[in-house]
Amino acid sequence: MTAAAPAQKTYDLGNAVELVSKEEGHRQPLAPEFVSLEDFSPLEVAYDFPRIRREDIEAGPRSIWRYKQLLPVPTNVEEHPNTDPGCTRLIRADNLAKALGVKRIWIKDDTGNPTHSFKDRVVAVALAAAREFGFKVLACPSTGNLANAVAAAAARAGWDSVVLVPKTLERAKILMSAVYDGSLLAVDGNYDDVNRLATELAGEHEDWAFVNVNVRPYYSEGSKTLAFEVAEQLGWRIPEQIVVPIASGSQLTKVYKGFNELGQVGLVEPSPVRIFGAQATGCSPVSTAYKGGHDVVQPVRPDTIARSLAIGAPADGPYVLDIVRKTNGAIEDVTDDEVRDGIRLLARTEGIFAETAGGVTVATAKKLIETGQIDPDAETVLLITGDGLKTLDAVQDQIGPKATVAPTTEAVNQALGL
């Protein structure tokens, strides 16, 4: 008599039903796994969505959990301690649009999240899934913003954290991670070295949830909430164009997936959106592949002030190329000086101080407009993913007081040329 196979453990991850390989569509049960054993390609989450109504979402919490029916999270996710990110501002940027010579630009300003970057979104989803899978420690390799988000989310949840960062990371991001009193380790190497180390550690420590390694399929779904919020804030419609910064490439692919899912469930009228990618020239493997007409992204050694985007071997690079080409978008890169100019342009025109990744987005949008690749008459959204207070060193030598004056009106008037 043959023994019965052990029953597959079931998890409450909402409407998520299985994992699917991105290359050949092989399906497997929900689990903390990130690579298909069939075709060795990345796994992503597949769903069986019920009818979802706008009014139900609008009545939900002022966080990403208003979209929980579209995410791989437990049905009671909001009942557990989390940082509750999301519902950040979408700003009509008329001053920036005028400066760039286009009709309408919107800024999705994610500096207002709990640790001042979009990474709070993906970490919140990863933590919710990790709790359901029975992990005990929240961990990550990071270029900075993710370290902040993981350390904060773990503290809020009452978990331990292990955060690995390159030792050359911006001082502000190191301090912002360390203040939560988890285990922060500076690694002698670049991000790709740190990422390899994290993958090895994930294999050794079964109760550590590396948010962007062993629970990556769930983590990456958090980026969809940027698309969900943009569409809802625009009155339940999809913008014509959007510019997204590229690090691993996951954010861009999931923003596209998010727009598609909104159409699939009837929350918006399906409409085309052109997806544009932004990189720093000092770490631009996806831009190089795009402009060279290649399908393979060749790894590079990063050398840029935009350290939050400094991933030399972007895991989702090939999928970014597919989406950008499919949507008639483009990928461009900008120099460090252009990044600084982009930071200052956004601050000067809209009063938003972005980190270097935001400078990359703004400068790339400017370049794409000047080269005629972005339609100046089409409504465009720029994703600003982190706060400039995290990367002060990028602009500290360019800005400061106009003058030092005596405490007299005459001195002020003289300094101002009045």
Salt bridges, closest charged atoms under 4 A:
GLU18 OE2 - ARG27 NH1 2.36
GLU24 OE1 - HIS26 NE2 2.82
GLU44 OE1 - LYS254 NZ 2.98
GLU55 OE2 - ARG53 NH1 3.43
ASP56 OD1 - ARG53 NH2 2.82
GLU78 OE2 - LYS68 NZ 3.03
ASP94 OD1 - ARG92 NE 2.90
ASP109 OD2 - ARG89 NH2 2.45
ASP110 OD2 - ARG121 NE 2.72
GLU170 OE1 - LYS173 NZ 3.90
ASP188 OD1 - LYS167 NZ 3.38
ASP193 OD1 - ARG196 NH2 2.23
GLU221 OE1 - LYS224 NZ 2.81
GLU221 OE2 - LYS254 NZ 3.11
GLU221 OE2 - LYS257 NZ 2.98
GLU229 OE1 - LYS108 NZ 2.70
GLU229 OE2 - ARG121 NH1 2.77
GLU232 OE2 - ARG66 NH2 2.76
GLU261 OE1 - LYS224 NZ 2.64
GLU261 OE2 - LYS257 NZ 3.95
ASP295 OD1 - ARG325 NH1 2.95
ASP316 OD1 - LYS22 NZ 3.28
ASP316 OD2 - ARG216 NH2 3.02
GLU332 OE2 - LYS291 NZ 2.80
GLU332 OE2 - LYS367 NZ 3.83
ASP333 OD2 - LYS291 NZ 2.80
ASP337 OD1 - ARG340 NH1 2.94
GLU355 OE1 - LYS173 NZ 2.91
GLU370 OE2 - LYS366 NZ 2.59
GLU379 OE2 - ARG104 NH1 3.93
GLU379 OE1 - ARG237 NH1 2.49
ASP387 OD2 - HIS116 ND1 3.82
ASP393 OD2 - ARG307 NH1 3.42
